């Protein structure tokens, strides 16, 4: 009877161990399936509920910690969301990172939080709404600039612009991420429809190097005056 109990216990332990190993392998496979644009529900289906959650005005981050039952090593998975869609994912060995390498999230008292109200399309008689706050702009700028590839940067910028309004100076700063006029004009194509102070477009013109690029901007803002 005692031998049977030992055998049963061994089988139970073995089943639990191999089940845990299988679960960890499933996690590694799930990481490879994560793609930009996925919804929160799709991420939950792949990785389960997050161990930690962070958010600020616009961005949200989920942190998952997965432990290898065989070696005890930890894998940390960070998933960033904007408008409830995945914009970025990172995974790394958690044993070599005593502190999670993510930018600090600003905390604001409730009465200081600014909410963007829906704004109607503007015409020549209605001025656009208030431009994005300096803090929110800086976060968007940092996010875009941190991307290693230009296509990813422009894609994130397109998502981040959303229904927000920008000043010409903010647009110029986003354009300054790039060196060449062609790339700067790609940024302008994204931001131009959301520029509030269009009468100051000459500042954008002055930020470009070539006359051909400057002419394109003048045509883009034709009808706008200081």
SERO-4910 file (N, C-alpha, C, O; in steps of 0.05 Angstrom, whole numbers):
BEGIN
 pado doro    nc1    nc2    nc3   cac1   cac2   cac3    cc1    cc2    cc3    oc1    oc2    oc3
  Unk    A     17    -24      0      0      0      0     17     25      0     12     45    -14
  Unk    A     39     24     16     57     46     18     71     51     -9     75     74    -17
  Unk    A     78     29    -22     92     32    -48     73     44    -69     82     61    -85
  Unk    A     48     36    -68     28     47    -87     25     78    -82     22     93   -101
  Unk    A     25     85    -57     22    114    -50     46    130    -61     43    152    -71
  Unk    A     70    118    -58     94    132    -68     93    134    -99    100    155   -110
  Unk    A     85    112   -112     83    113   -141     63    133   -150     67    148   -169
  Unk    A     39    134   -136     19    153   -144     28    182   -140     23    199   -157
  Unk    A     43    187   -118     54    213   -113     74    221   -134     75    244   -143
  Unk    A     91    202   -141    111    207   -162     99    214   -188    108    232   -202
  Unk    A     77    199   -195     63    205   -220     51    232   -220     51    247   -240
  Unk    A     40    240   -196     27    266   -194     48    288   -197     43    308   -211
  Unk    A     71    285   -184     92    305   -186    103    307   -214    107    328   -225
  Unk    A    106    283   -227    116    283   -255     96    296   -274    104    311   -292
  Unk    A     71    291   -270     50    303   -286     51    334   -283     49    348   -303
  Unk    A     53    343   -258     54    372   -253     78    384   -266     77    406   -277
  Unk    A    101    370   -264    126    381   -274    125    384   -304    132    405   -315
  Unk    A    117    363   -318    116    364   -347     94    383   -357     97    395   -378
  Unk    A     73    385   -341     52    404   -348     63    433   -347     57    449   -364
  Unk    A     79    438   -326     91    465   -323    111    471   -345    111    493   -356
  Unk    A    127    450   -352    146    454   -374    131    460   -400    139    477   -416
  Unk    A    109    445   -404     94    449   -429     82    477   -429     80    490   -450
  Unk    A     73    486   -405     61    513   -404     82    534   -410     76    554   -423
  Unk    A    107    530   -400    129    550   -406    135    550   -435    140    572   -447
  Unk    A    136    526   -448    142    525   -477    119    539   -492    124    553   -512
  Unk    A     94    536   -483     72    549   -495     75    579   -494     68    593   -513
  Unk    A     86    589   -472     90    618   -469    111    628   -489    107    649   -501
  Unk    A    132    613   -493    152    620   -512    141    621   -540    147    638   -556
  Unk    A    124    601   -546    111    601   -572     92    625   -576     90    636   -597
  Unk    A     79    632   -553     60    654   -554     74    680   -560     63    697   -574
  Unk    A     98    684   -550    113    709   -554    117    713   -584    116    735   -594
  Unk    A    122    691   -599    127    693   -627    102    700   -643    104    708   -666
  Unk    A     79    696   -631     54    702   -645     44    730   -641     25    739   -654
  Unk    A     56    745   -622     47    772   -617     55    791   -640     77    791   -649
  Unk    A     35    806   -649     40    824   -671     28    852   -665      9    854   -649
  Unk    A     38    872   -678     27    899   -675     -2    900   -684     -9    887   -704
  Unk    A    -18    915   -670    -46    917   -677    -64    898   -664    -89    900   -666
  Unk    A    -53    878   -649    -70    859   -635    -86    873   -612    -77    893   -602
  Unk    A   -109    862   -606   -125    873   -585   -117    862   -557   -101    843   -556
  Unk    A   -127    874   -536   -120    865   -509   -131    836   -505   -118    820   -492
  Unk    A   -154    830   -516   -165    803   -513   -147    783   -526   -143    761   -515
  Unk    A   -136    789   -549   -118    770   -563    -93    765   -546    -83    743   -545
  Unk    A    -83    786   -534    -59    783   -517    -66    766   -492    -50    749   -484
  Unk    A    -89    771   -480    -98    755   -457   -101    726   -465    -94    708   -449
  Unk    A   -111    720   -488   -114    693   -497    -87    679   -500    -84    655   -496
  Unk    A    -67    694   -508    -40    683   -512    -24    680   -486    -11    660   -481
  Unk    A    -26    701   -469     -8    702   -445    -23    701   -419    -10    699   -398
  Unk    A    -49    702   -419    -64    704   -394    -66    732   -384    -60    751   -399
  Unk    A    -74    736   -359    -76    762   -347    -48    773   -340    -31    757   -331
  Unk    A    -43    799   -342    -16    809   -335    -11    808   -305    -30    810   -289
  Unk    A     15    806   -298     22    807   -270     23    836   -260     17    841   -237
  Unk    A     29    855   -278     30    883   -271     18    899   -294     19    890   -317
  Unk    A      8    922   -287     -5    939   -307      2    968   -301      0    977   -278
  Unk    A     10    983   -322     16   1012   -319      2   1028   -341     -3   1017   -363
  Unk    A     -5   1052   -335    -17   1069   -356    -13   1098   -348    -10   1105   -325
  Unk    A    -15   1116   -368    -15   1144   -364    -37   1156   -381    -58   1143   -385
  Unk    A    -34   1180   -390    -56   1193   -405    -64   1177   -430    -88   1174   -436
  Unk    A    -45   1166   -444    -50   1154   -470    -41   1125   -473    -55   1109   -485
  Unk    A    -19   1119   -460     -7   1092   -465    -13   1074   -441    -16   1083   -418
  Unk    A    -13   1048   -447    -17   1028   -426      3   1006   -431      9    999   -454
  Unk    A     14    995   -409     34    974   -411     26    951   -393     19    955   -370
  Unk    A     28    926   -404     23    902   -388     50    888   -385     66    886   -403
  Unk    A     55    878   -361     79    863   -355     72    834   -346     56    831   -328
  Unk    A     84    815   -360     80    787   -353    106    776   -343    128    782   -354
  Unk    A    106    759   -323    130    745   -313    125    715   -314    107    705   -301
  Unk    A    141    702   -330    138    673   -334    163    660   -323    186    668   -329
  Unk    A    160    638   -307    182    625   -294    186    597   -306    167    582   -308
  Unk    A    211    591   -314    217    564   -323    218    545   -300    236    548   -282
  Unk    A    201    525   -298    200    507   -275    225    489   -272    231    479   -251
  Unk    A    239    486   -295    263    469   -294    287    483   -282    302    472   -266
  Unk    A    292    508   -292    316    522   -283    310    546   -265    328    557   -253
  Unk    A    284    553   -263    277    575   -245    282    603   -256    280    623   -242
  Unk    A    290    604   -282    296    630   -294    269    644   -301    249    631   -306
  Unk    A    270    671   -300    246    687   -306    248    700   -333    270    710   -341
  Unk    A    227    700   -347    224    716   -372    204    738   -368    181    732   -360
  Unk    A    212    762   -372    194    785   -370    184    793   -398    200    796   -416
  Unk    A    158    797   -400    146    805   -426    132    831   -422    114    833   -405
  Unk    A    139    851   -437    126    877   -436    110    882   -462    121    880   -484
  Unk    A     85    889   -459     68    894   -482     56    922   -479     43    928   -459
  Unk    A     61    940   -499     51    967   -498     26    970   -516     24    958   -537
  Unk    A      7    986   -506    -18    990   -520    -23   1020   -524    -16   1037   -507
  Unk    A    -34   1027   -547    -44   1054   -552    -71   1050   -566    -73   1037   -586
  Unk    A    -92   1063   -554   -119   1059   -563   -127   1030   -564   -140   1020   -582
  Unk    A   -118   1015   -542   -125    987   -538   -113    968   -560   -123    946   -563
  Unk    A    -93    977   -574    -80    961   -594    -50    959   -588    -38    979   -579
  Unk    A    -38    936   -594     -9    932   -589      7    950   -607      4    950   -631
  Unk    A     25    965   -595     44    982   -610     73    972   -608     90    978   -624
  Unk    A     79    957   -586    106    949   -581    106    925   -562     88    922   -545
  Unk    A    126    908   -565    130    885   -547    159    880   -543    176    883   -561
  Unk    A    166    873   -518    194    867   -511    194    844   -491    177    842   -474
  Unk    A    213    826   -494    216    804   -475    246    801   -469    263    804   -487
  Unk    A    252    795   -444    280    793   -436    283    776   -411    263    769   -398
  Unk    A    308    768   -405    314    752   -381    310    769   -356    325    788   -352
  Unk    A    290    763   -340    285    779   -317    305    776   -295    306    793   -277
  Unk    A    321    755   -295    341    751   -274    364    771   -277    378    776   -257
  Unk    A    368    782   -300    390    801   -305    380    830   -304    395    849   -310
  Unk    A    355    834   -296    344    861   -295    330    865   -269    306    860   -266
  Unk    A    345    875   -248    332    879   -222    310    899   -223    291    898   -206
  Unk    A    311    918   -242    289    937   -245    280    936   -274    296    935   -293
  Unk    A    254    936   -278    243    935   -305    251    959   -321    245    982   -313
  Unk    A    265    955   -344    275    978   -359    254    991   -376    254    988   -401
  Unk    A    236   1005   -363    215   1020   -378    216   1049   -368    223   1054   -345
  Unk    A    208   1068   -385    208   1096   -376    188   1100   -354    167   1087   -354
  Unk    A    194   1118   -335    175   1123   -313    149   1135   -324    149   1150   -343
  Unk    A    128   1128   -311    101   1137   -319     94   1160   -300     93   1157   -276
  Unk    A     88   1183   -311     80   1206   -295     54   1201   -281     35   1190   -293
  Unk    A     52   1210   -256     27   1207   -241     16   1235   -236     31   1253   -228
  Unk    A    -10   1239   -241    -22   1265   -239    -45   1264   -219    -60   1244   -219
  Unk    A    -49   1284   -203    -73   1285   -186    -97   1286   -204    -96   1296   -226
  Unk    A   -119   1275   -194   -143   1273   -211   -152   1300   -223   -161   1300   -246
  Unk    A   -149   1322   -208   -159   1347   -218   -141   1359   -239   -147   1380   -251
  Unk    A   -117   1347   -245    -99   1357   -265   -100   1342   -291    -87   1349   -310
  Unk    A   -116   1320   -291   -117   1304   -316   -134   1319   -336   -156   1328   -331
  Unk    A   -123   1321   -361   -137   1334   -382   -149   1313   -401   -135   1294   -409
  Unk    A   -174   1317   -408   -187   1299   -426   -192   1313   -452   -201   1336   -453
  Unk    A   -187   1299   -474   -192   1310   -500   -221   1306   -507   -231   1284   -509
  Unk    A   -235   1328   -511   -263   1326   -519   -265   1324   -550   -248   1335   -564
  Unk    A   -285   1309   -560   -287   1307   -589   -291   1335   -601   -307   1351   -591
  Unk    A   -277   1341   -622   -278   1367   -635   -289   1365   -663   -282   1347   -678
  Unk    A   -307   1383   -670   -319   1382   -697   -298   1390   -718   -279   1405   -712
  Unk    A   -301   1381   -743   -282   1390   -764   -283   1420   -766   -304   1432   -765
  Unk    A   -259   1432   -770   -258   1461   -771   -259   1471   -800   -251   1457   -818
  Unk    A   -268   1496   -803   -267   1509   -829   -254   1536   -826   -241   1541   -805
  Unk    A   -257   1553   -845   -243   1579   -844   -254   1597   -822   -241   1616   -815
  Unk    A   -277   1591   -811   -290   1608   -791   -288   1597   -763   -294   1610   -744
  Unk    A   -278   1572   -761   -277   1559   -734   -248   1550   -729   -237   1535   -745
  Unk    A   -237   1560   -708   -209   1553   -701   -208   1525   -689   -225   1518   -673
  Unk    A   -187   1509   -696   -185   1482   -684   -182   1484   -654   -178   1505   -642
  Unk    A   -186   1461   -641   -185   1460   -612   -157   1463   -601   -138   1468   -615
  Unk    A   -155   1461   -575   -129   1464   -560   -109   1443   -569   -116   1420   -573
  Unk    A    -84   1452   -572    -63   1433   -580    -57   1414   -558    -63   1419   -534
  Unk    A    -44   1392   -565    -36   1372   -546    -18   1384   -524     -2   1402   -530
  Unk    A    -21   1375   -499     -5   1386   -478     25   1380   -481     31   1360   -495
  Unk    A     42   1396   -469     71   1391   -472     79   1364   -462     96   1350   -473
  Unk    A     66   1355   -440     73   1329   -428     65   1306   -447     81   1288   -452
  Unk    A     41   1307   -458     31   1287   -476     47   1287   -502     53   1266   -513
  Unk    A     55   1311   -511     71   1313   -535     98   1300   -531    108   1285   -548
  Unk    A    110   1306   -508    137   1295   -502    136   1264   -501    155   1251   -511
  Unk    A    115   1253   -490    113   1224   -489    110   1213   -517    123   1193   -524
  Unk    A     94   1225   -534     91   1216   -562    118   1218   -576    126   1200   -591
  Unk    A    132   1241   -573    157   1245   -586    178   1224   -578    191   1212   -595
  Unk    A    179   1218   -552    198   1198   -542    192   1170   -553    210   1155   -560
  Unk    A    166   1164   -554    158   1138   -564    166   1134   -594    177   1114   -602
  Unk    A    160   1155   -609    166   1153   -638    196   1152   -642    206   1135   -657
  Unk    A    211   1168   -628    240   1169   -632    254   1144   -623    275   1136   -633
  Unk    A    242   1129   -603    255   1105   -592    253   1081   -611    267   1062   -608
  Unk    A    235   1083   -631    233   1061   -650    258   1059   -668    268   1080   -677
  Unk    A    269   1035   -672    294   1033   -687    291   1037   -717    310   1044   -730
  Unk    A    267   1033   -728    263   1034   -757    244   1057   -765    224   1062   -751
  Unk    A    249   1070   -787    233   1092   -796    204   1085   -800    186   1099   -792
  Unk    A    200   1062   -813    172   1054   -819    156   1050   -793    133   1058   -792
  Unk    A    169   1039   -773    155   1035   -747    150   1062   -734    129   1066   -722
  Unk    A    169   1081   -737    165   1107   -726    141   1121   -738    124   1133   -724
  Unk    A    139   1121   -765    118   1134   -779     91   1121   -773     70   1134   -772
  Unk    A     91   1095   -770     66   1080   -764     56   1088   -736     32   1093   -733
  Unk    A     74   1089   -717     67   1097   -690     57   1126   -689     38   1132   -675
  Unk    A     70   1143   -705     62   1171   -706     34   1174   -717     17   1189   -707
  Unk    A     28   1158   -738      1   1159   -750    -20   1151   -729    -42   1163   -728
  Unk    A    -14   1131   -713    -32   1122   -692    -34   1144   -670    -56   1150   -660
  Unk    A    -11   1155   -663    -10   1173   -640    -23   1200   -646    -33   1213   -628
  Unk    A    -24   1208   -671    -36   1234   -678    -66   1234   -671    -76   1252   -659
  Unk    A    -80   1212   -680   -108   1209   -672   -124   1234   -677   -124   1246   -699
  Unk    A   -139   1242   -657   -156   1266   -658   -143   1290   -645   -157   1310   -638
  Unk    A   -117   1289   -640   -104   1311   -626    -95   1333   -646    -92   1328   -670
  Unk    A    -92   1357   -635    -82   1379   -650    -54   1387   -642    -46   1383   -619
  Unk    A    -38   1397   -661    -10   1403   -656     -4   1432   -665    -18   1442   -683
  Unk    A     16   1444   -653     25   1470   -662     46   1466   -684     57   1444   -687
  Unk    A     52   1487   -699     73   1485   -719    100   1478   -706    115   1462   -718
  Unk    A    105   1489   -683    131   1484   -670    133   1454   -661    154   1442   -663
  Unk    A    110   1443   -653    110   1414   -645    115   1397   -670    129   1377   -670
  Unk    A    102   1406   -692    106   1391   -717    136   1392   -726    147   1372   -735
  Unk    A    148   1416   -723    176   1419   -731    194   1401   -714    213   1389   -724
  Unk    A    187   1398   -688    203   1381   -671    201   1352   -679    220   1337   -678
  Unk    A    177   1343   -686    173   1316   -696    189   1312   -722    201   1291   -726
  Unk    A    189   1332   -739    204   1330   -764    234   1328   -759    248   1316   -775
  Unk    A    243   1341   -737    271   1341   -731    283   1314   -724    307   1311   -722
  Unk    A    265   1294   -720    275   1267   -715    292   1258   -739    310   1241   -736
  Unk    A    286   1268   -762    299   1260   -786    318   1282   -797    314   1305   -791
  Unk    A    337   1273   -813    357   1292   -824    349   1302   -851    354   1326   -857
  Unk    A    337   1286   -868    332   1293   -895    304   1303   -899    285   1295   -886
  Unk    A    301   1322   -918    275   1335   -923    253   1315   -931    230   1318   -922
  Unk    A    260   1295   -947    240   1275   -956    227   1262   -932    202   1258   -931
  Unk    A    243   1255   -912    232   1242   -888    216   1262   -871    195   1255   -860
  Unk    A    226   1286   -870    211   1307   -855    184   1312   -867    164   1317   -853
  Unk    A    182   1312   -894    157   1316   -907    137   1293   -902    113   1298   -902
  Unk    A    147   1269   -898    130   1247   -891    117   1252   -864     93   1246   -860
  Unk    A    132   1262   -845    121   1270   -819    100   1291   -823     78   1290   -811
  Unk    A    106   1311   -839     88   1333   -843     61   1324   -856     40   1333   -848
  Unk    A     63   1305   -874     39   1294   -887     20   1282   -866     -4   1283   -868
  Unk    A     32   1270   -845     16   1258   -824      4   1279   -805    -19   1277   -797
  Unk    A     20   1299   -798     12   1318   -777     -4   1342   -788    -20   1353   -774
  Unk    A      2   1349   -813    -10   1374   -825    -40   1377   -821    -49   1398   -814
  Unk    A    -56   1355   -825    -85   1359   -822    -93   1366   -793   -116   1374   -789
  Unk    A    -75   1362   -774    -82   1367   -746    -67   1391   -734    -64   1393   -710
  Unk    A    -56   1408   -752    -42   1432   -742    -62   1454   -736    -79   1461   -753
  Unk    A    -61   1465   -712    -80   1485   -703    -73   1513   -713    -91   1528   -721
  Unk    A    -48   1520   -712    -40   1547   -719    -28   1547   -748     -4   1553   -751
  Unk    A    -44   1541   -767    -35   1538   -794    -24   1564   -806     -8   1564   -825
  Unk    A    -32   1587   -793    -21   1612   -803      9   1615   -798     21   1633   -810
  Unk    A     20   1598   -781     49   1599   -776     65   1579   -792     87   1572   -785
  Unk    A     54   1571   -815     66   1550   -831     94   1558   -841    110   1541   -847
  Unk    A     99   1584   -843    126   1593   -853    148   1583   -835    171   1580   -844
  Unk    A    142   1578   -809    162   1567   -791    170   1539   -801    194   1531   -799
  Unk    A    151   1524   -811    156   1498   -821    173   1500   -847    192   1485   -851
  Unk    A    165   1519   -863    181   1524   -888    210   1529   -882    228   1518   -895
  Unk    A    215   1546   -862    242   1553   -855    258   1530   -844    283   1531   -844
  Unk    A    245   1509   -834    259   1487   -822    269   1467   -843    284   1449   -836
  Unk    A    262   1471   -868    271   1453   -890    294   1465   -905    298   1490   -905
  Unk    A    310   1448   -917    335   1457   -929    332   1465   -959    345   1484   -968
  Unk    A    315   1451   -973    315   1454  -1002    290   1470  -1011    269   1468   -999
  Unk    A    294   1486  -1032    272   1503  -1042    249   1486  -1052    225   1494  -1048
  Unk    A    254   1463  -1064    233   1446  -1074    215   1436  -1051    191   1435  -1053
  Unk    A    228   1430  -1028    213   1421  -1005    197   1444   -993    174   1440   -985
  Unk    A    209   1468   -993    195   1491   -982    170   1498  -1000    149   1505   -989
  Unk    A    173   1494  -1026    150   1500  -1044    127   1480  -1039    104   1487  -1040
  Unk    A    134   1455  -1033    114   1435  -1027     98   1443  -1002     73   1439  -1001
  Unk    A    112   1453   -982     98   1461   -958     80   1485   -963     57   1486   -953
  Unk    A     89   1504   -979     73   1528   -985     47   1520  -1000     26   1531   -995
  Unk    A     50   1501  -1018     26   1491  -1033      7   1476  -1014    -17   1478  -1016
  Unk    A     19   1461   -995      3   1446   -976    -14   1465   -958    -37   1459   -952
  Unk    A     -2   1488   -951    -16   1507   -934    -27   1531   -949    -32   1552   -937
  Unk    A    -31   1528   -975    -42   1550   -991    -68   1559   -979    -86   1544   -973
  Unk    A    -70   1586   -976    -95   1597   -964    -92   1604   -935   -108   1619   -923
  Unk    A    -71   1593   -922    -66   1599   -893    -49   1624   -892    -30   1627   -908
  Unk    A    -55   1642   -874    -40   1667   -872    -32   1672   -843    -46   1662   -825
  Unk    A    -10   1686   -838     -2   1694   -812    -22   1714   -801    -20   1723   -778
***
